[in-house]
Amino acid sequence: MRRWPRWALCAVMVGSALGCAGPAAETVGPAVTAPAHTGTWERFAEDGRIGRYTSSSWTFSTVSYWIEGDDGVVVIDTQFVESEARELIEVAEAATGKPVVAAIVLHANPDKFNGTKVFQDHGAKVLTSAQVLALIPEVHKKRVAAFYDRYKPDYPLTEPVPESFGDAATELELAGVPVKLHVVGAGCSAAHVVAQVGPHLFAGDLVANGTHSWLELGLTDAWLERVAELEAMGARFVHPGRGASGGVELLTAQREYLEAVAAAVAAEHPALPVDPAGLKRVTEHLVARYPDHRFAVFLKIGLPAEWRRQASQPPVGGP
């Protein structure tokens, strides 16, 4: 990866005004005390058409991507706050000299869909699957309750409304870029879109590199099925929702991480109600096993959900 020099931000800004979804409304965020909405960006060294924008830690170090086509730019995911959505557009257009004409929302979490109206007001079409679109109203309502006071006025109160491309896999040409959109089931969220452009797979939060995963829904078994589906897509490059891009080794690492979480919880022989002491042991085990992973705070919601999932399963050989 080749990082842009700091002076590039000034060039972009001249003349300008510049956790996955579920029912819980608890605020979970990184341990920082003041907003810093300036992200960083770089081109993908293996393919100069691909760029990535990473938000500040204040907004969860969320990664969005741009893909340069003959007729414009396609963006993957629209960022968590509106100022960073605008900055993402400005950076992508400054880098390519072409307009952002489309964006794709990969799943129903605010770091993916909150910038929708910013892109639409810019003239870009914002697309997602019918399944993801159906989840946005409830998720938006819960996340406003959790996050609005913390991020106002940069957090949208109005519900984002992307367009649906339908409920099944499709292939579209956007900005001269052939994009295959896979519609897949539950994992981090209750439904996902995975975008494939040639050898590139944009997996969203189904893959995290160097960070803990957002396990709020406790669907680890389903998530492992999604990883197997990603492996079967035959991509050469994998672009995660957080962390650096890489190859198929990121899929292997994600599978091993989910298996490690499930095994650590299973070792506690989980039963209901959730045991705080057991959760503490699991947390300490995972933090020690993955010392370089960021956002251990994500485990605060994820591990109780995984505990409840396992505790609710019938015993092996049972009815």
HUHUKA-V391390 format. One record per pair of residues at least 24 apart in sequence whose C-alpha atoms are under 8 Angstrom apart, sorted by the first residue. I is the first residue (numbers start at 1). J is the second residue. If there is no record, write none. Layout:
i & j
I & J
I & J
This chain:
i & j
1 & 42
1 & 43
1 & 44
1 & 45
1 & 46
2 & 42
2 & 43
2 & 44
2 & 45
3 & 41
3 & 42
3 & 43
4 & 40
4 & 41
4 & 42
4 & 43
9 & 91
12 & 90
12 & 91
12 & 94
13 & 90
18 & 83
18 & 86
18 & 87
19 & 109
19 & 213
19 & 214
19 & 215
19 & 216
19 & 298
20 & 107
20 & 108
20 & 109
20 & 188
20 & 189
20 & 205
20 & 214
20 & 215
20 & 216
21 & 107
21 & 108
21 & 109
21 & 139
21 & 188
21 & 189
21 & 190
21 & 216
21 & 217
22 & 139
22 & 189
22 & 190
22 & 216
22 & 217
23 & 138
23 & 139
23 & 142
24 & 142
24 & 216
25 & 142
25 & 143
25 & 145
25 & 146
26 & 146
27 & 146
27 & 147
28 & 297
28 & 298
29 & 58
29 & 59
29 & 60
29 & 295
29 & 297
29 & 298
30 & 57
30 & 58
30 & 60
30 & 295
30 & 297
32 & 57
32 & 58
34 & 58
37 & 83
37 & 84
38 & 84
38 & 87
39 & 84
39 & 87
41 & 91
51 & 92
53 & 88
55 & 79
55 & 84
59 & 111
61 & 242
62 & 111
62 & 241
62 & 242
63 & 240
63 & 241
63 & 242
63 & 243
64 & 88
64 & 241
66 & 92
67 & 177
68 & 96
68 & 98
68 & 175
68 & 177
69 & 174
69 & 175
69 & 176
69 & 177
70 & 175
70 & 176
70 & 177
71 & 98
71 & 175
71 & 176
72 & 98
72 & 99
72 & 100
72 & 101
72 & 175
72 & 176
73 & 98
73 & 99
73 & 100
73 & 101
73 & 102
73 & 175
74 & 100
74 & 101
74 & 102
74 & 103
74 & 104
74 & 174
74 & 175
74 & 177
75 & 100
75 & 102
75 & 103
75 & 104
76 & 103
76 & 104
76 & 105
76 & 106
76 & 202
77 & 103
77 & 104
77 & 105
77 & 106
77 & 111
77 & 112
77 & 113
78 & 103
78 & 104
78 & 105
78 & 111
78 & 112
78 & 113
78 & 114
78 & 115
78 & 116
78 & 119
79 & 110
79 & 111
79 & 112
79 & 113
79 & 114
79 & 115
80 & 110
80 & 111
80 & 112
80 & 113
80 & 114
80 & 115
80 & 155
81 & 111
81 & 114
81 & 115
81 & 151
81 & 154
81 & 155
81 & 156
82 & 114
82 & 115
82 & 118
82 & 154
82 & 155
82 & 156
83 & 154
85 & 115
85 & 118
85 & 119
86 & 118
86 & 119
89 & 119
100 & 124
101 & 125
101 & 174
101 & 175
102 & 126
102 & 127
102 & 174
102 & 175
103 & 127
104 & 128
105 & 162
105 & 193
106 & 132
106 & 192
106 & 193
106 & 194
106 & 195
106 & 203
106 & 204
107 & 132
107 & 189
107 & 191
107 & 192
107 & 193
107 & 204
108 & 132
108 & 133
108 & 135
108 & 136
108 & 139
108 & 189
108 & 191
108 & 192
109 & 136
109 & 139
109 & 140
109 & 189
110 & 139
110 & 140
110 & 143
113 & 160
113 & 162
114 & 155
114 & 156
114 & 160
115 & 160
116 & 160
116 & 161
116 & 162
117 & 160
117 & 161
125 & 162
125 & 163
126 & 162
126 & 163
127 & 162
127 & 163
127 & 164
127 & 165
128 & 162
128 & 163
128 & 164
128 & 165
128 & 166
128 & 193
129 & 164
129 & 165
129 & 166
129 & 167
129 & 168
129 & 183
129 & 192
129 & 193
130 & 164
130 & 165
130 & 166
130 & 167
131 & 167
131 & 191
131 & 192
132 & 190
132 & 191
132 & 192
132 & 193
133 & 161
133 & 162
133 & 163
133 & 164
135 & 190
136 & 160
136 & 161
184 & 226
185 & 222
185 & 226
186 & 219
186 & 222
186 & 223
186 & 226
187 & 217
187 & 219
187 & 220
187 & 222
187 & 223
187 & 224
187 & 226
188 & 214
188 & 215
188 & 216
188 & 217
188 & 219
188 & 223
189 & 217
190 & 217
196 & 235
198 & 235
199 & 234
199 & 235
199 & 236
199 & 237
200 & 235
200 & 236
200 & 237
200 & 238
200 & 239
201 & 235
201 & 236
201 & 237
201 & 238
201 & 239
202 & 238
202 & 239
202 & 240
203 & 230
203 & 238
203 & 239
203 & 240
203 & 241
204 & 239
204 & 240
204 & 241
204 & 242
205 & 240
205 & 241
205 & 242
206 & 240
206 & 241
207 & 239
207 & 240
207 & 241
207 & 242
207 & 250
207 & 251
207 & 254
208 & 240
208 & 241
208 & 242
208 & 243
208 & 250
208 & 254
209 & 240
209 & 242
209 & 243
209 & 244
209 & 245
209 & 250
209 & 254
210 & 242
210 & 243
210 & 244
210 & 292
210 & 293
210 & 294
211 & 242
211 & 243
211 & 292
211 & 293
211 & 294
211 & 295
211 & 296
212 & 293
212 & 294
212 & 295
212 & 296
212 & 298
212 & 299
213 & 298
213 & 299
214 & 298
214 & 299
214 & 302
215 & 298
215 & 299
215 & 301
215 & 302
215 & 303
215 & 305
215 & 306
216 & 301
216 & 302
216 & 303
216 & 305
217 & 302
217 & 305
217 & 306
218 & 302
218 & 303
218 & 304
218 & 305
218 & 306
218 & 307
218 & 308
218 & 309
219 & 306
219 & 309
220 & 258
220 & 262
220 & 306
224 & 255
224 & 258
227 & 251
227 & 254
227 & 255
260 & 286
261 & 286
262 & 306
265 & 303
265 & 306
265 & 307
266 & 310
269 & 311
270 & 307
270 & 308
270 & 310
270 & 311
271 & 307
271 & 308
271 & 310
271 & 311
271 & 312
272 & 308
272 & 311
272 & 312
274 & 304
274 & 307
274 & 308
279 & 303
279 & 304
